[in-house]
Amino acid sequence: MPELPEVQALVDFLGERLTGRVVTDVELGSIAVLKTFDPPPDALVGRPVDGAARHGKFIDLDVDGTHLVFHLARAGWLRWSEAIPQTRVRPGKSPIALRVRLDDGSGFDLTEAGTRKGLAAYVVNDPAAVPGIATLGPDPLAADFDRDAFGAILDGRRTQIKGLLRDQQVLAGIGNAYSDEILHAARLSPYTLAAALTGEQVDTLYAALRTVLTDAVAVAAGKPAAELKDAKRAGMAVHGRAGQECPVCGDTVREVSFADTALQYCPTCQTGGKVLADRRMSRLLR
């Protein structure tokens, strides 16, 4: 799933290529991907793109005051083409869920692989009308999101820090991958309760949060959409690297599996050498 750094890179990429261009057509390959009906997609046609913005993991294209907002979810992606195919998208016949054509012949497709569909697109007059945007927490890279603001979010919450970092109503834009990376950089167990953190640990976690995300944004900046997934994977210290050596201490990166996801961590760096129980394996061994 693309998270804050990759989404910001996509926003910058689209902003450079779309701003000033005119939308000539919007084609739906999946009726289910469009979550709104008024305004219709045709309301975008014939209008110039004024810019692109990010709200958490949402991408917002301002098309002359009407907004095309989309969330790529777990298996969605954006595919850019300098010369978009002339053939029209056939609903249900390809992974293309939505295609946008521009007046210079370029355009992009929103695609989704797999059977679990989460890709969502909205055509709205105000981005705040999108339910997921209306409930977003603060952006962790915002200039006014300082250590005190972060500390106030954590204060008194008897919630595991891993889940708290991923909660979009608490912080906007962080998902499974970067929460693993932030906790590894902060040398904290994913099971640590937010309310149990000392002031020094909050300082360290805040610094790790800002550093990991800022560095990832810098790595992703300027890369075309097709290269962002590989760049994200290459930059990970523990996420997606179970069984490999921790780049900090050399211990083996471990994994805890859940029903539909998994987290990765380093025992030496994060849990005092303790290997956390893998709940899925524990059930199999009973």
SENUPA-575148 format. One record per residue (C-alpha): y, z, x. Coordinates in Angstrom, 3 decimals, decimal comma. Example, Ala and Ser with C-alpha at 12.3 -4.5 7.8 and 13.67 -1.06 7.14 Angstrom:
REM residues 2
<volo py="-4,500" pz="7,800" px="12,300"/>
<volo py="-1,060" pz="7,140" px="13,670"/>
***
This chain:
REM residues 286
<volo py="0,000" pz="0,000" px="0,000"/>
<volo py="3,422" pz="-0,896" px="1,437"/>
<volo py="5,579" pz="2,186" px="1,866"/>
<volo py="9,233" pz="2,811" px="2,671"/>
<volo py="9,375" pz="1,033" px="6,081"/>
<volo py="7,559" pz="-2,112" px="4,911"/>
<volo py="9,451" pz="-2,219" px="1,618"/>
<volo py="12,759" pz="-1,917" px="3,481"/>
<volo py="11,706" pz="-4,774" px="5,764"/>
<volo py="10,833" pz="-6,900" px="2,725"/>
<volo py="14,197" pz="-6,081" px="1,148"/>
<volo py="16,031" pz="-7,116" px="4,322"/>
<volo py="13,892" pz="-10,252" px="4,608"/>
<volo py="14,579" pz="-11,262" px="1,001"/>
<volo py="18,241" pz="-10,339" px="1,175"/>
<volo py="18,779" pz="-12,713" px="4,092"/>
<volo py="16,989" pz="-15,600" px="2,388"/>
<volo py="17,858" pz="-15,148" px="-1,279"/>
<volo py="21,486" pz="-14,056" px="-1,326"/>
<volo py="23,570" pz="-16,947" px="-2,644"/>
<volo py="20,556" pz="-18,992" px="-3,707"/>
<volo py="20,075" pz="-19,854" px="-7,380"/>
<volo py="16,875" pz="-19,079" px="-9,275"/>
<volo py="15,529" pz="-22,298" px="-10,786"/>
<volo py="12,321" pz="-20,989" px="-12,361"/>
<volo py="10,208" pz="-17,884" px="-12,884"/>
<volo py="6,506" pz="-18,472" px="-13,555"/>
<volo py="4,033" pz="-15,855" px="-14,725"/>
<volo py="0,474" pz="-16,036" px="-13,480"/>
<volo py="-0,346" pz="-12,744" px="-15,173"/>
<volo py="1,205" pz="-11,632" px="-18,440"/>
<volo py="0,141" pz="-8,064" px="-17,660"/>
<volo py="2,331" pz="-7,854" px="-14,554"/>
<volo py="5,554" pz="-8,052" px="-16,610"/>
<volo py="6,303" pz="-4,639" px="-18,112"/>
<volo py="9,465" pz="-5,600" px="-20,014"/>
<volo py="10,352" pz="-8,242" px="-22,613"/>
<volo py="14,135" pz="-8,010" px="-22,997"/>
<volo py="15,774" pz="-9,653" px="-21,127"/>
<volo py="13,091" pz="-12,334" px="-20,750"/>
<volo py="12,288" pz="-13,811" px="-17,320"/>
<volo py="14,202" pz="-16,951" px="-18,298"/>
<volo py="17,374" pz="-14,864" px="-18,176"/>
<volo py="17,183" pz="-15,139" px="-14,378"/>
<volo py="17,100" pz="-18,942" px="-14,349"/>
<volo py="20,289" pz="-20,702" px="-13,324"/>
<volo py="21,809" pz="-17,568" px="-11,822"/>
<volo py="22,602" pz="-16,745" px="-8,185"/>
<volo py="20,971" pz="-13,886" px="-6,309"/>
<volo py="23,640" pz="-11,366" px="-5,304"/>
<volo py="21,451" pz="-9,208" px="-3,075"/>
<volo py="18,354" pz="-7,068" px="-2,633"/>
<volo py="17,941" pz="-3,302" px="-2,604"/>
<volo py="15,229" pz="-0,673" px="-2,305"/>
<volo py="14,543" pz="2,284" px="-4,590"/>
<volo py="11,668" pz="4,231" px="-3,043"/>
<volo py="8,835" pz="1,681" px="-3,023"/>
<volo py="10,539" pz="-0,564" px="-5,607"/>
<volo py="12,226" pz="-3,831" px="-4,608"/>
<volo py="15,293" pz="-4,744" px="-6,657"/>
<volo py="16,724" pz="-8,270" px="-6,718"/>
<volo py="20,162" pz="-8,439" px="-8,314"/>
<volo py="20,403" pz="-11,841" px="-9,991"/>
<volo py="24,002" pz="-12,080" px="-11,183"/>
<volo py="23,800" pz="-8,683" px="-12,885"/>
<volo py="20,257" pz="-9,024" px="-14,210"/>
<volo py="17,642" pz="-7,359" px="-12,046"/>
<volo py="14,126" pz="-8,413" px="-11,128"/>
<volo py="12,456" pz="-5,207" px="-9,987"/>
<volo py="8,888" pz="-5,033" px="-8,719"/>
<volo py="6,445" pz="-2,535" px="-7,254"/>
<volo py="3,612" pz="-3,910" px="-5,136"/>
<volo py="1,275" pz="-0,941" px="-5,790"/>
<volo py="-1,963" pz="-0,674" px="-3,807"/>
<volo py="-3,097" pz="-4,299" px="-3,534"/>
<volo py="0,026" pz="-6,308" px="-4,262"/>
<volo py="1,963" pz="-8,353" px="-1,722"/>
<volo py="4,832" pz="-10,814" px="-1,402"/>
<volo py="4,176" pz="-14,279" px="-0,017"/>
<volo py="7,254" pz="-16,252" px="1,046"/>
<volo py="7,349" pz="-20,034" px="1,314"/>
<volo py="10,129" pz="-22,212" px="2,691"/>
<volo py="8,721" pz="-24,979" px="0,479"/>
<volo py="7,128" pz="-23,459" px="-2,599"/>
<volo py="4,293" pz="-25,639" px="-4,042"/>
<volo py="5,366" pz="-28,007" px="-6,803"/>
<volo py="2,289" pz="-27,288" px="-8,900"/>
<volo py="2,897" pz="-24,650" px="-11,561"/>
<volo py="1,051" pz="-21,369" px="-11,571"/>
<volo py="-1,892" pz="-21,368" px="-13,961"/>
<volo py="-2,315" pz="-17,971" px="-15,638"/>
<volo py="-5,565" pz="-16,284" px="-14,700"/>
<volo py="-6,577" pz="-19,004" px="-12,215"/>
<volo py="-5,312" pz="-17,468" px="-8,951"/>
<volo py="-4,193" pz="-14,158" px="-7,439"/>
<volo py="-0,559" pz="-15,201" px="-8,028"/>
<volo py="0,942" pz="-12,884" px="-10,622"/>
<volo py="4,547" pz="-14,127" px="-10,498"/>
<volo py="6,385" pz="-16,966" px="-8,765"/>
<volo py="10,127" pz="-17,305" px="-8,231"/>
<volo py="11,586" pz="-20,714" px="-7,317"/>
<volo py="14,984" pz="-21,228" px="-5,695"/>
<volo py="17,411" pz="-24,136" px="-5,621"/>
<volo py="16,670" pz="-25,109" px="-2,002"/>
<volo py="12,931" pz="-25,533" px="-2,662"/>
<volo py="11,959" pz="-22,158" px="-1,223"/>
<volo py="10,598" pz="-19,205" px="-3,142"/>
<volo py="8,045" pz="-16,433" px="-3,223"/>
<volo py="4,862" pz="-15,371" px="-4,960"/>
<volo py="3,808" pz="-11,875" px="-5,912"/>
<volo py="0,053" pz="-11,676" px="-5,425"/>
<volo py="-2,588" pz="-9,046" px="-6,089"/>
<volo py="-6,156" pz="-8,821" px="-4,851"/>
<volo py="-9,071" pz="-6,882" px="-6,314"/>
<volo py="-9,893" pz="-5,722" px="-9,800"/>
<volo py="-7,675" pz="-2,633" px="-9,971"/>
<volo py="-4,330" pz="-4,020" px="-11,055"/>
<volo py="-1,179" pz="-2,033" px="-10,384"/>
<volo py="1,409" pz="-4,669" px="-9,464"/>
<volo py="4,341" pz="-4,322" px="-11,854"/>
<volo py="7,492" pz="-6,380" px="-12,452"/>
<volo py="10,489" pz="-5,625" px="-14,655"/>
<volo py="13,480" pz="-7,689" px="-15,791"/>
<volo py="16,256" pz="-5,247" px="-16,665"/>
<volo py="20,013" pz="-4,994" px="-16,894"/>
<volo py="20,006" pz="-1,690" px="-15,023"/>
<volo py="17,391" pz="-0,638" px="-12,426"/>
<volo py="17,558" pz="2,902" px="-13,802"/>
<volo py="15,829" pz="1,557" px="-16,924"/>
<volo py="12,612" pz="1,216" px="-14,882"/>
<volo py="10,642" pz="4,421" px="-15,573"/>
<volo py="9,467" pz="4,887" px="-11,986"/>
<volo py="12,987" pz="4,546" px="-10,596"/>
<volo py="14,545" pz="6,926" px="-13,081"/>
<volo py="12,333" pz="9,781" px="-11,857"/>
<volo py="12,515" pz="9,166" px="-8,088"/>
<volo py="13,294" pz="12,024" px="-5,748"/>
<volo py="15,796" pz="11,673" px="-2,891"/>
<volo py="15,359" pz="9,013" px="-0,225"/>
<volo py="14,183" pz="10,731" px="2,979"/>
<volo py="16,306" pz="8,416" px="5,137"/>
<volo py="19,506" pz="8,840" px="3,144"/>
<volo py="22,463" pz="10,013" px="5,234"/>
<volo py="22,939" pz="13,100" px="3,062"/>
<volo py="19,279" pz="14,132" px="3,153"/>
<volo py="19,596" pz="16,799" px="5,805"/>
<volo py="17,316" pz="19,635" px="6,899"/>
<volo py="18,781" pz="22,023" px="4,315"/>
<volo py="18,114" pz="19,557" px="1,484"/>
<volo py="14,536" pz="19,185" px="2,701"/>
<volo py="14,103" pz="22,933" px="3,010"/>
<volo py="15,330" pz="23,435" px="-0,553"/>
<volo py="12,632" pz="21,045" px="-1,798"/>
<volo py="9,886" pz="22,972" px="0,014"/>
<volo py="11,113" pz="26,456" px="-0,807"/>
<volo py="8,702" pz="28,380" px="-3,014"/>
<volo py="6,394" pz="25,451" px="-3,752"/>
<volo py="2,747" pz="26,500" px="-3,619"/>
<volo py="1,677" pz="22,897" px="-3,178"/>
<volo py="-0,204" pz="21,368" px="-0,265"/>
<volo py="2,279" pz="19,601" px="1,975"/>
<volo py="0,279" pz="16,357" px="2,042"/>
<volo py="0,535" pz="15,958" px="-1,727"/>
<volo py="4,168" pz="17,023" px="-1,765"/>
<volo py="5,195" pz="14,369" px="0,751"/>
<volo py="3,482" pz="11,700" px="-1,373"/>
<volo py="4,994" pz="12,818" px="-4,692"/>
<volo py="7,584" pz="10,178" px="-5,604"/>
<volo py="9,442" pz="12,620" px="-7,825"/>
<volo py="9,907" pz="14,877" px="-4,804"/>
<volo py="10,582" pz="12,281" px="-2,068"/>
<volo py="10,922" pz="8,548" px="-2,639"/>
<volo py="8,981" pz="6,035" px="-0,575"/>
<volo py="6,324" pz="7,973" px="1,346"/>
<volo py="2,659" pz="7,268" px="0,608"/>
<volo py="-0,750" pz="8,072" px="2,017"/>
<volo py="-0,306" pz="6,404" px="5,408"/>
<volo py="3,043" pz="7,789" px="6,482"/>
<volo py="2,321" pz="11,272" px="5,136"/>
<volo py="-0,689" pz="11,331" px="7,509"/>
<volo py="1,521" pz="10,174" px="10,379"/>
<volo py="4,307" pz="12,656" px="9,630"/>
<volo py="1,904" pz="15,593" px="9,468"/>
<volo py="0,246" pz="14,538" px="12,713"/>
<volo py="3,626" pz="14,311" px="14,448"/>
<volo py="4,539" pz="17,753" px="13,056"/>
<volo py="1,138" pz="19,200" px="14,084"/>
<volo py="0,484" pz="20,515" px="10,577"/>
<volo py="-2,675" pz="20,612" px="8,494"/>
<volo py="-2,448" pz="18,470" px="5,353"/>
<volo py="-3,634" pz="21,515" px="3,397"/>
<volo py="-0,748" pz="23,764" px="4,467"/>
<volo py="1,173" pz="25,124" px="1,490"/>
<volo py="4,859" pz="24,189" px="1,470"/>
<volo py="5,864" pz="27,746" px="0,616"/>
<volo py="3,930" pz="29,080" px="3,639"/>
<volo py="5,906" pz="27,082" px="6,210"/>
<volo py="8,074" pz="29,059" px="8,599"/>
<volo py="11,653" pz="28,037" px="9,258"/>
<volo py="10,600" pz="26,599" px="12,606"/>
<volo py="7,815" pz="24,571" px="10,976"/>
<volo py="10,275" pz="23,190" px="8,413"/>
<volo py="12,547" pz="22,160" px="11,293"/>
<volo py="9,643" pz="20,409" px="13,017"/>
<volo py="8,420" pz="18,734" px="9,830"/>
<volo py="11,906" pz="17,468" px="8,975"/>
<volo py="12,326" pz="16,039" px="12,479"/>
<volo py="8,898" pz="14,369" px="12,255"/>
<volo py="9,724" pz="12,953" px="8,820"/>
<volo py="12,922" pz="11,317" px="9,994"/>
<volo py="11,536" pz="10,144" px="13,346"/>
<volo py="8,306" pz="8,620" px="12,027"/>
<volo py="10,066" pz="6,763" px="9,220"/>
<volo py="13,049" pz="5,662" px="11,321"/>
<volo py="10,772" pz="4,347" px="14,069"/>
<volo py="8,570" pz="2,525" px="11,541"/>
<volo py="11,612" pz="0,908" px="9,915"/>
<volo py="12,758" pz="-0,267" px="13,349"/>
<volo py="9,323" pz="-1,744" px="14,135"/>
<volo py="9,177" pz="-3,563" px="10,781"/>
<volo py="12,757" pz="-4,855" px="10,934"/>
<volo py="13,075" pz="-8,600" px="11,325"/>
<volo py="9,392" pz="-9,313" px="10,838"/>
<volo py="8,376" pz="-11,904" px="8,228"/>
<volo py="6,380" pz="-10,631" px="5,285"/>
<volo py="3,153" pz="-12,097" px="6,675"/>
<volo py="3,310" pz="-9,862" px="9,776"/>
<volo py="4,206" pz="-6,517" px="8,208"/>
<volo py="0,689" pz="-5,326" px="7,377"/>
<volo py="-0,564" pz="-5,826" px="10,930"/>
<volo py="2,549" pz="-4,179" px="12,377"/>
<volo py="2,018" pz="-1,156" px="10,143"/>
<volo py="-1,625" pz="-0,757" px="11,169"/>
<volo py="-0,810" pz="-1,152" px="14,866"/>
<volo py="1,750" pz="1,644" px="14,720"/>
<volo py="-0,539" pz="4,296" px="13,237"/>
<volo py="-1,664" pz="7,264" px="15,348"/>
<volo py="-4,222" pz="8,719" px="12,914"/>
<volo py="-4,061" pz="6,931" px="9,560"/>
<volo py="-6,886" pz="4,415" px="9,214"/>
<volo py="-8,258" pz="5,450" px="12,621"/>
<volo py="-11,112" pz="7,823" px="11,732"/>
<volo py="-13,639" pz="7,986" px="14,578"/>
<volo py="-11,130" pz="6,836" px="17,192"/>
<volo py="-9,379" pz="8,906" px="19,834"/>
<volo py="-6,173" pz="10,713" px="18,987"/>
<volo py="-3,476" pz="9,115" px="21,167"/>
<volo py="-1,923" pz="12,544" px="21,814"/>
<volo py="-4,871" pz="14,749" px="22,783"/>
<volo py="-7,959" pz="12,513" px="22,918"/>
<volo py="-9,879" pz="14,379" px="20,206"/>
<volo py="-11,686" pz="12,327" px="17,552"/>
<volo py="-9,610" pz="11,517" px="14,476"/>
<volo py="-11,345" pz="12,874" px="11,367"/>
<volo py="-11,271" pz="11,896" px="7,716"/>
<volo py="-11,441" pz="13,676" px="4,381"/>
<volo py="-12,507" pz="11,408" px="1,530"/>
<volo py="-11,580" pz="11,769" px="-2,124"/>
<volo py="-12,484" pz="9,768" px="-5,225"/>
<volo py="-10,220" pz="6,816" px="-4,518"/>
<volo py="-8,449" pz="7,599" px="-1,255"/>
<volo py="-8,816" pz="9,382" px="2,084"/>
<volo py="-6,655" pz="11,203" px="4,604"/>
<volo py="-6,961" pz="11,188" px="8,367"/>
<volo py="-5,958" pz="13,923" px="10,820"/>
<volo py="-6,585" pz="15,255" px="14,325"/>
<volo py="-8,323" pz="18,663" px="14,441"/>
<volo py="-6,882" pz="19,611" px="17,840"/>
<volo py="-3,312" pz="18,628" px="16,985"/>
<volo py="-3,231" pz="19,814" px="13,384"/>
<volo py="-5,877" pz="22,366" px="12,400"/>
<volo py="-6,496" pz="24,477" px="15,497"/>
<volo py="-9,732" pz="22,604" px="16,165"/>
<volo py="-11,147" pz="23,210" px="12,689"/>
<volo py="-12,843" pz="20,221" px="11,053"/>
<volo py="-11,875" pz="20,061" px="7,397"/>
<volo py="-14,681" pz="19,706" px="4,865"/>
<volo py="-15,169" pz="16,169" px="3,607"/>
<volo py="-15,667" pz="16,787" px="-0,093"/>
<volo py="-17,483" pz="13,518" px="-0,720"/>
<volo py="-20,026" pz="14,215" px="2,037"/>
<volo py="-20,392" pz="17,833" px="0,892"/>
<volo py="-21,504" pz="16,639" px="-2,551"/>
<volo py="-24,057" pz="14,265" px="-1,022"/>
<volo py="-25,595" pz="17,028" px="1,112"/>
<volo py="-26,167" pz="19,452" px="-1,757"/>
***
